[in-house]
């Protein structure tokens, strides 16, 4: 959501948490060569590259939107194998045009979830906030008109394990609150997935959506450990709203596995 909302919202609406102690820690990091913690200095995609350690990784881009994150994968890896899932038909056509000459892309005009079915998808004024879930009243206070409903369509919903059956290097999920359902739809495929990057919310932006604690419990029960949180972002009034969480599969990574930055 962070990259999607930037094009719609003025800077004061969404801010990165930088209290005075973050600036002190940043200074300490520069002086003592420790890991920086500010948003401007941490990029989950760059940090995941040495963890993936593969020129041709299999990557799932769930909620591909306009391919902003897909572009990062194409820039970071020599020959990635990318499966991009996007339920919005207009964005599907956009992606097909954008990547028509790429040999690395397979575009799936589907939403990811915990079952194979047809489901209602809500398209908002900002397509980056579109979701299977209905937005909360609080979300309108936080984000304004970008959350206003523009259209409702029926789209195919699929389990990931019904589409693929192979080792996966990275699953990236940005599904506007539907990430946990998509993770459930991985089934045993999750055991063969090295890294999961998922958006997490700390306040309910959509009705009935799970929050960070729910996803964290699910991932830990699946033998993943939280590696780090990125792009911690707040709304007006200082409320922590959402972030990107990176989880490592302990079947592939030791408990003390780190990245040399």
C-alpha positions as CSV (number, residue, x, y, z in Angstrom):
1,X,0.0,0.0,0.0
2,X,2.8,2.4,0.8
3,X,4.1,2.7,-2.7
4,X,0.6,2.8,-4.1
5,X,-0.6,5.6,-1.8
6,X,2.3,7.9,-2.4
7,X,0.9,8.9,-5.7
8,X,-2.4,9.9,-4.1
9,X,-1.7,11.3,-0.7
10,X,0.3,14.4,0.4
11,X,3.3,13.8,2.6
12,X,1.7,15.0,5.9
13,X,-1.0,12.3,5.7
14,X,1.4,9.3,5.7
15,X,4.6,9.8,7.6
16,X,7.4,7.5,8.6
17,X,8.0,7.3,12.4
18,X,11.1,9.2,13.1
19,X,11.1,10.4,16.8
20,X,14.2,12.0,18.2
21,X,15.7,8.7,19.3
22,X,15.7,7.4,15.7
23,X,17.9,10.2,14.6
24,X,20.3,9.4,17.4
25,X,20.3,5.8,16.5
26,X,21.0,6.7,12.9
27,X,24.0,8.8,14.0
28,X,25.2,5.9,16.1
29,X,24.8,3.5,13.1
30,X,26.9,5.8,10.9
31,X,29.6,6.2,13.6
32,X,29.8,2.5,14.5
33,X,28.8,0.9,11.3
34,X,25.7,-0.8,12.7
35,X,22.5,-1.6,10.8
36,X,20.5,1.6,10.1
37,X,16.8,1.6,11.0
38,X,15.2,4.5,9.2
39,X,12.9,4.1,6.3
40,X,15.2,5.9,3.9
41,X,18.0,3.5,4.6
42,X,16.2,0.2,4.6
43,X,15.0,-1.5,1.5
44,X,13.5,-5.0,2.0
45,X,14.1,-6.0,-1.6
46,X,17.8,-5.2,-1.5
47,X,18.2,-7.0,1.9
48,X,16.4,-10.1,0.6
49,X,18.6,-10.4,-2.4
50,X,21.6,-12.1,-0.6
51,X,19.1,-14.2,1.4
52,X,17.6,-15.5,-1.9
53,X,21.1,-15.9,-3.4
54,X,19.7,-17.1,-6.7
55,X,20.0,-15.5,-10.2
56,X,16.7,-17.2,-11.2
57,X,14.4,-17.1,-8.2
58,X,10.8,-18.2,-8.3
59,X,8.8,-15.2,-7.1
60,X,5.1,-14.7,-6.4
61,X,3.9,-11.1,-6.7
62,X,0.5,-11.2,-5.1
63,X,-1.3,-7.9,-5.7
64,X,0.9,-6.8,-8.6
65,X,-1.0,-3.6,-9.3
66,X,1.1,-1.7,-11.9
67,X,4.2,-3.8,-11.4
68,X,6.2,-1.4,-9.2
69,X,7.5,-4.2,-7.0
70,X,7.9,-6.5,-10.1
71,X,10.2,-3.9,-11.6
72,X,12.4,-4.2,-8.5
73,X,12.6,-8.0,-8.9
74,X,13.5,-7.6,-12.6
75,X,16.3,-5.2,-11.6
76,X,17.7,-7.2,-8.8
77,X,17.8,-10.6,-10.4
78,X,19.3,-11.8,-13.7
79,X,16.6,-14.2,-14.8
80,X,13.7,-14.3,-12.2
81,X,10.6,-16.4,-12.8
82,X,7.8,-14.2,-11.7
83,X,4.1,-15.1,-11.3
84,X,2.1,-11.9,-10.9
85,X,-1.4,-12.1,-9.5
86,X,-3.8,-9.2,-10.1
87,X,-7.7,-9.4,-10.0
88,X,-8.4,-5.9,-11.4
89,X,-9.0,-6.4,-15.2
90,X,-7.8,-2.9,-16.1
91,X,-4.5,-3.5,-14.2
92,X,-4.2,-7.0,-15.8
93,X,-4.3,-5.4,-19.2
94,X,-1.8,-2.8,-18.1
95,X,0.6,-5.5,-16.9
96,X,0.2,-7.5,-20.1
97,X,1.1,-4.5,-22.2
98,X,3.9,-3.5,-19.9
99,X,5.6,-6.9,-19.8
100,X,4.6,-8.2,-23.2
101,X,8.3,-8.5,-24.3
102,X,9.4,-10.1,-21.0
103,X,10.3,-13.8,-20.8
104,X,10.3,-13.7,-17.0
105,X,6.6,-13.0,-16.4
106,X,3.4,-15.0,-16.1
107,X,0.4,-12.8,-15.3
108,X,-2.6,-14.4,-13.5
109,X,-5.9,-12.5,-13.7
110,X,-6.9,-13.9,-10.3
111,X,-7.1,-12.9,-6.6
112,X,-5.2,-15.1,-4.1
113,X,-7.2,-16.6,-1.2
114,X,-7.9,-19.6,0.9
115,X,-10.3,-21.3,-1.6
116,X,-11.1,-21.6,-5.3
117,X,-14.2,-19.6,-5.9
118,X,-15.7,-16.5,-7.4
119,X,-15.7,-13.5,-5.1
120,X,-16.7,-9.8,-5.1
121,X,-13.8,-7.4,-5.5
122,X,-14.3,-3.7,-4.5
123,X,-12.5,-1.2,-6.8
124,X,-11.8,2.1,-5.0
125,X,-11.0,5.6,-6.4
126,X,-7.3,4.7,-5.8
127,X,-7.0,1.2,-7.3
128,X,-4.1,0.6,-4.9
129,X,-6.6,0.5,-2.0
130,X,-9.1,-1.8,-3.8
131,X,-9.8,-5.0,-1.8
132,X,-12.1,-7.9,-1.3
133,X,-12.9,-6.4,2.1
134,X,-15.1,-3.4,2.7
135,X,-13.2,-0.4,4.1
136,X,-13.9,0.9,7.6
137,X,-15.1,4.3,8.6
138,X,-11.7,5.0,10.2
139,X,-10.1,4.4,6.8
140,X,-12.0,7.3,5.3
141,X,-10.7,9.5,8.2
142,X,-7.2,8.4,7.6
143,X,-7.1,8.3,3.8
144,X,-10.0,10.4,2.6
145,X,-11.5,10.0,-0.9
146,X,-9.0,7.4,-2.1
147,X,-11.0,4.8,-0.2
148,X,-14.3,5.7,-1.8
149,X,-15.9,2.8,-3.7
150,X,-16.0,3.2,-7.5
151,X,-17.1,-0.3,-8.6
152,X,-17.8,-3.9,-7.6
153,X,-16.9,-6.8,-9.8
154,X,-16.8,-10.6,-9.6
155,X,-13.3,-12.1,-9.9
156,X,-11.8,-15.6,-9.7
157,X,-10.3,-16.4,-6.3
158,X,-7.6,-19.2,-6.3
159,X,-5.4,-21.0,-3.8
160,X,-1.8,-20.6,-4.6
161,X,-1.2,-24.4,-4.1
162,X,-3.8,-25.0,-6.8
163,X,-1.7,-23.1,-9.3
164,X,1.9,-24.0,-8.4
165,X,3.7,-27.0,-6.9
166,X,7.4,-26.2,-6.6
167,X,9.9,-24.6,-4.4
168,X,9.4,-20.8,-4.1
169,X,12.1,-18.3,-3.2
170,X,9.8,-15.4,-2.3
171,X,6.1,-14.7,-1.9
172,X,5.2,-11.0,-1.8
173,X,1.7,-10.1,-0.7
174,X,0.0,-6.7,-0.9
175,X,-3.6,-7.6,-0.8
176,X,-5.2,-4.8,1.2
177,X,-6.1,-6.9,4.3
178,X,-6.5,-10.3,2.5
179,X,-2.9,-11.5,3.0
180,X,-3.8,-14.0,5.7
181,X,-6.3,-15.7,3.5
182,X,-3.7,-16.0,0.7
183,X,-1.2,-17.5,3.1
184,X,-3.8,-20.1,4.2
185,X,-4.2,-20.9,0.5
186,X,-0.6,-21.8,0.2
187,X,-1.2,-25.0,2.1
188,X,1.9,-27.3,2.1
189,X,3.5,-25.0,-0.5
190,X,4.4,-22.7,2.4
191,X,6.8,-25.3,3.7
192,X,8.7,-25.0,0.4
193,X,8.8,-21.2,0.4
194,X,12.0,-19.6,1.6
195,X,10.8,-16.0,2.3
196,X,7.5,-14.2,2.7
197,X,7.1,-10.5,2.4
198,X,3.7,-9.3,3.4
199,X,2.0,-6.1,4.1
200,X,0.6,-6.0,7.7
201,X,-1.8,-3.5,9.4
202,X,-1.9,-2.4,13.0
203,X,-5.3,-0.8,12.8
204,X,-8.3,-2.1,10.9
205,X,-8.4,-0.4,7.5
206,X,-10.9,-2.9,6.2
207,X,-13.8,-4.6,8.0
208,X,-13.0,-8.0,9.4
209,X,-9.4,-8.0,8.3
210,X,-6.7,-9.6,10.4
211,X,-4.0,-7.5,11.9
212,X,-0.2,-7.9,12.3
213,X,-0.6,-10.1,15.4
214,X,-2.9,-12.6,13.6
215,X,-0.4,-12.9,10.7
216,X,2.5,-13.2,13.0
217,X,0.9,-16.1,14.9
218,X,0.1,-17.9,11.7
219,X,3.6,-17.5,10.3
220,X,5.3,-18.6,13.6
221,X,3.0,-21.7,13.7
222,X,4.2,-22.4,10.1
223,X,7.8,-22.3,11.4
224,X,8.7,-18.9,10.0
225,X,10.4,-16.2,12.0
226,X,10.1,-12.5,11.7
227,X,13.2,-11.1,10.1
228,X,12.3,-7.4,10.1
229,X,9.6,-4.8,9.7
230,X,10.0,-2.2,6.9
231,X,8.3,1.1,6.0
232,X,6.7,1.5,9.3
233,X,4.1,4.2,8.5
234,X,1.7,6.2,10.6
235,X,-1.3,8.4,9.9
236,X,-2.2,11.8,11.3
237,X,-2.1,11.8,15.0
238,X,0.8,9.4,15.1
239,X,-1.1,6.1,15.0
240,X,1.0,3.3,13.5
241,X,-1.0,2.0,10.6
242,X,0.9,-0.4,8.4
243,X,4.3,-1.8,7.4
244,X,5.9,-4.6,5.4
245,X,7.0,-7.7,7.3
246,X,9.6,-10.1,6.1
247,X,9.5,-13.7,7.4
248,X,12.1,-16.4,6.9
249,X,11.4,-20.1,6.7
250,X,13.4,-21.7,9.5
251,X,13.7,-24.8,7.3
252,X,16.1,-22.8,5.1
253,X,17.5,-20.2,7.5
254,X,19.2,-20.6,10.8
255,X,17.8,-18.6,13.7
256,X,20.8,-16.3,13.7
257,X,20.8,-15.7,9.9
258,X,21.6,-12.1,9.1
259,X,22.3,-9.9,6.1
260,X,25.6,-8.1,5.6
261,X,24.6,-4.5,4.7
